[in-house]
């Protein structure tokens, strides 16, 4: 049982933060998402979402593209291949942990 519990300490701490888990889960389901959509779906404030996106971008898990739609700024986010692999591994670790600790 102790080894089963220790396996959770090896989990990706960046993704294990609930807000970032939700952001990456959303991005895993779509090609890309704009900032407003992510803010609406996560319920995060602009500043909080921006902070989490920056951390994910710094880790190489997402790409952020800033552009304009007409006169309005548009921030698009998409999951990178590295981010997709990290999220898949994270989900697998959680599932294995749950199965071993039943």
C-alpha distance (Angstrom), angle and dihedral (degrees) to the residues before:
residue distance angle dihedral
X1 . . .
X2 3.83 . .
X3 3.81 92.1 .
X4 3.81 88.7 49.3
X5 3.79 90.4 55.6
X6 3.80 92.9 44.7
X7 3.79 90.4 57.1
X8 3.80 88.1 70.3
X9 3.81 90.4 61.5
X10 3.81 88.2 65.2
X11 3.79 92.6 59.1
X12 3.82 120.6 119.0
X13 3.82 101.0 -90.9
X14 3.79 92.2 -163.7
X15 3.80 91.7 59.6
X16 3.79 94.5 36.9
X17 3.82 91.1 72.1
X18 3.83 103.0 101.0
X19 3.81 97.5 -131.0
X20 3.81 92.1 50.2
X21 3.81 90.9 45.8
X22 3.80 89.3 55.9
X23 3.82 93.1 45.9
X24 3.80 92.7 50.7
X25 3.82 92.4 43.7
X26 3.80 89.6 54.5
X27 3.81 92.4 46.8
X28 3.81 90.8 47.9
X29 3.80 88.9 60.8
X30 3.82 98.1 49.7
X31 3.79 138.3 45.1
X32 3.81 90.8 -121.8
X33 3.79 139.4 -24.5
X34 3.76 133.0 -152.2
X35 3.78 124.4 -125.0
X36 3.81 94.4 -107.8
X37 3.81 92.1 52.5
X38 3.81 91.2 49.0
X39 3.78 91.4 47.6
X40 3.79 91.9 50.5
X41 3.81 94.3 45.9
X42 3.81 96.3 44.9
X43 3.80 98.1 38.7
X44 3.81 89.9 -135.7
X45 3.78 124.3 143.0
X46 3.81 117.6 -109.5
X47 3.80 92.1 -105.7
X48 3.80 94.4 46.2
X49 3.81 93.1 47.5
X50 3.79 90.9 46.8
X51 3.82 91.1 52.4
X52 3.81 92.8 50.2
X53 3.80 92.4 46.1
X54 3.80 90.6 51.6
X55 3.81 91.2 52.3
X56 3.80 91.2 49.6
X57 3.80 91.3 46.7
X58 3.82 92.0 48.8
X59 3.81 88.7 53.3
X60 3.81 90.6 51.7
X61 3.81 92.7 -115.9
X62 3.80 96.2 118.9
X63 3.79 138.9 23.1
X64 3.77 120.3 -138.9
X65 3.78 121.3 -156.3
X66 3.80 119.2 -169.8
X67 3.78 115.5 -159.4
X68 3.80 139.9 133.4
X69 3.79 133.9 -96.4
X70 3.77 99.7 -154.9
X71 3.80 104.8 -50.4
X72 3.79 94.8 -21.6
X73 3.81 125.3 92.9
X74 3.79 114.8 -115.0
X75 3.79 123.6 -163.1
X76 3.80 113.9 -165.8
X77 3.80 122.9 -168.8
X78 3.76 128.6 -166.3
X79 3.77 134.7 175.7
X80 3.80 114.7 -110.2
X81 3.79 123.4 -139.1
X82 3.81 87.9 -105.0
X83 3.81 89.6 52.0
X84 3.79 91.9 48.4
X85 3.82 91.0 51.4
X86 3.81 91.9 46.6
X87 3.81 91.6 50.1
X88 3.81 91.9 48.1
X89 3.82 90.5 50.1
X90 3.82 91.0 46.3
X91 3.81 92.3 52.3
X92 3.80 90.9 47.0
X93 3.81 91.8 51.0
X94 3.80 91.7 50.5
X95 3.79 92.8 48.3
X96 3.80 91.9 48.3
X97 3.79 90.8 48.3
X98 3.80 92.0 51.7
X99 3.81 91.9 47.5
X100 3.82 93.4 49.6
X101 3.78 94.3 47.9
X102 3.82 99.1 49.4
